[in-house]
Amino acid sequence: MHELTLAEHVVHIVEDAARRAGARRVTRVRLALGLLAHVETDTLLYCCQLAARGSLAADADFQAERSPAQAHCGDCGCDAELSGLPASCPRCGGENLSLQGGDEMRVIDIGIS
């Protein structure tokens, strides 16, 4: 379950940011998960709660937003959102696509007090 390792990294990033801001605790963490990030959302959120035990984020509300996958078609030049893989260009049907986004995982923002 790689979500636990990812969750540990998230908590580390969040704690560092909270400490730099002089926070006593983290109340909320919003994550962006690309549609193609190969992360199970519910599992990641659960693992974040586990990883946050004993930290500034112990009582934080972890939330995740799925961001769409973006691709550029090398055949017709179309930029499009993808709903998953495998995919083809919605304009020309070509499969010469280069991924432009949608595989990311990042902290959008945190709430602190």
N, C-alpha and C positions, 0 to 999 in steps of 0.2 A: 504494500500500500504506500505509494510514493506521496500520497496526499499528506501523510504525517510529517514527512521531511519538509515538504513545501510549507505546511502550517508552522513548523518550528522557525523557518526563515521569515515568514510573515510576522510572527510574534517578535522576533529579534528586531526586524525593521521598525515595527510599531513602537516597541519599547525605546529604541534609540531616539526616534523622533519625539516621543513623549518626554523623555528625560531632557533632551535639548531644549524643549519648550518649557521646562520647569513644572511639568504636570505631576499631580499626585496619583492620578489614575486615568485609564483610558476607558471611555464610556461606549464608543462605537468605532467599528472598523469597516470601511466599505472597500470591497475588492472588485476589480474588473477582471473578468475571465473571458478570454477569447473563445469563440465557439470551437476552435480547433486546438485548444490548449491541452487536450487529453487529461482533463481534471474532472472528477465527479463532484459537482457543486455541493451536494448535501454532505458527502464524506469529508470534503475539505473544511466546510464550516464546523462540523463536529470535531475534526482534528484540531482546528484552531482553538476551540474551547478547551480541549485537553492540553494542548501545548501552552496555553495561557495560564494554567493553574500556577498560583504563587507569583505571578508577574503583575505589572501595572495594568495589564489587560484582562485580569482574572474574571472580571464581571462585565466585560465588554460585549456588546451586541455585534456579532460578526454578520455582515451582509455581503452578498455577491450579486453582481450584475453581469450578465452575459453580453459580450460585445460581438458584433457580427464579423465574419471573415470577409476580407477584401482581396480581390485578385485583379490582375491586369492581363488582358488577352494579348498575346504576342501576334496573333493573326489579324485582328481587326482594330486593336487599340482600345477596346472597351474596358472601362473600369467598372467593376460590379461587386455586389455583395453576394457571398456564397452561403448556402444554407447547410452545407456539409460537403463531405468528400465521398466518393469521387464527384467531380464537378465538370461542367462544360460551360462555355461562354453563353450567356443568355441571348446575346445578339447574333452570333454566327454559328454557335454550336461547336466551335473549336475546343480542343483540349490543351492548347499551348498557353496555359495559365501560369502566372507567377504570383505567389502569395505576397500580398502587400500588408497584411495584418489579420489578426484573428487568432493568433497562437500565443498571445501575450497573457501574462498574469501580473497584475500590479496593484498596489495600494492606491486607491483614489484619494481617500482622505480618512482622517481619524477625528473622533470627538474626545476631548480631554477635559479634565477638571482639576 
